[in-house]
């Protein structure tokens, strides 16, 4: 075997040694360059056929993207592939948006009556409820195609997929004047594996830390359900409970009183109210929070196009911070923090 290295010692002059040291130092400086991130809130403007990108730090709209002939409903950010997904009720589509360019890259045709949607925590699937077809469109996020269509025996509304990618929950409207239901589905078989009766117009949020399903109902109740047994473990009174989101540490949940113009901060263990505050505008609808857990954003349905902002202190108490305008009928809302370098 040939040796391609000389065994003769190499003598370096002082200037050469200085040069090598200088280059090495420069390379070290380059290797520890800090990462940079952007924090955005994206709002779907259902009445305007557009979405607004908002700087989450200073609450200012940085761009409004028009999607022609669309009715944007809800928005989901998937960090695993760094994409935004917009449900379009009028177009019967899901639009895929690159958050770097803030433009539509691709659109997927789905069912009729696009409403709520959610992705699992592994970034594998996105489920979309279609309340005219009474179906759920399952989108494979790796291929950007519809991999399954699930028929539902009632009108599906909200949907939530667990962080571990094993289970989906879907709220359905039964036609009863007193009770609706929540169905549990397996993500491996796409079959319904359980159900529970709750109040009217239920919405959903699952906390992975406690494995509890929280269900605010507009009929005036907040239910906590054990997902394993699909049985109610806690029931609390909260007027016109509608939109829901959790703090990053999952110790608190936030709920909107959609017709009473009020916002609740709730202890996720006891279900007891921490604080409540009048909303800054009428019809507080959907909620998101930043990853620091100290700021909350709320869309307000209607022509005024208002999104309100609230501070959250360490105890969970809410206080008014600001508001800004997007476009007609701000509806869905999502916060994300993404790497930019």
Secondary structure as UniProt FT lines:
FT   HELIX           14..31
FT   STRAND          37..45
FT   TURN            46..49
FT   STRAND          50..55
FT   TURN            56..59
FT   STRAND          60..66
FT   TURN            68..69
FT   STRAND          72..78
FT   TURN            79..82
FT   STRAND          83..88
FT   TURN            89..92
FT   STRAND          93..98
FT   TURN            99..102
FT   STRAND          103..109
FT   STRAND          114..119
FT   TURN            121..122
FT   STRAND          125..130
FT   TURN            131..134
FT   STRAND          135..140
FT   TURN            141..144
FT   STRAND          145..151
FT   STRAND          155..161
FT   TURN            163..164
FT   STRAND          167..173
FT   STRAND          180..186
FT   TURN            187..189
FT   STRAND          192..198
FT   STRAND          205..207
FT   TURN            208..211
FT   STRAND          212..217
FT   TURN            218..220
FT   STRAND          221..226
FT   TURN            227..230
FT   STRAND          231..237
FT   TURN            239..240
FT   STRAND          241..246
FT   TURN            248..249
FT   STRAND          252..257
FT   TURN            258..261
FT   STRAND          262..267
FT   TURN            268..270
FT   STRAND          273..278
FT   STRAND          284..289
FT   TURN            291..292
FT   STRAND          295..300
FT   TURN            303..304
FT   STRAND          306..312
FT   TURN            314..315
FT   STRAND          318..325
FT   STRAND          330..339
//
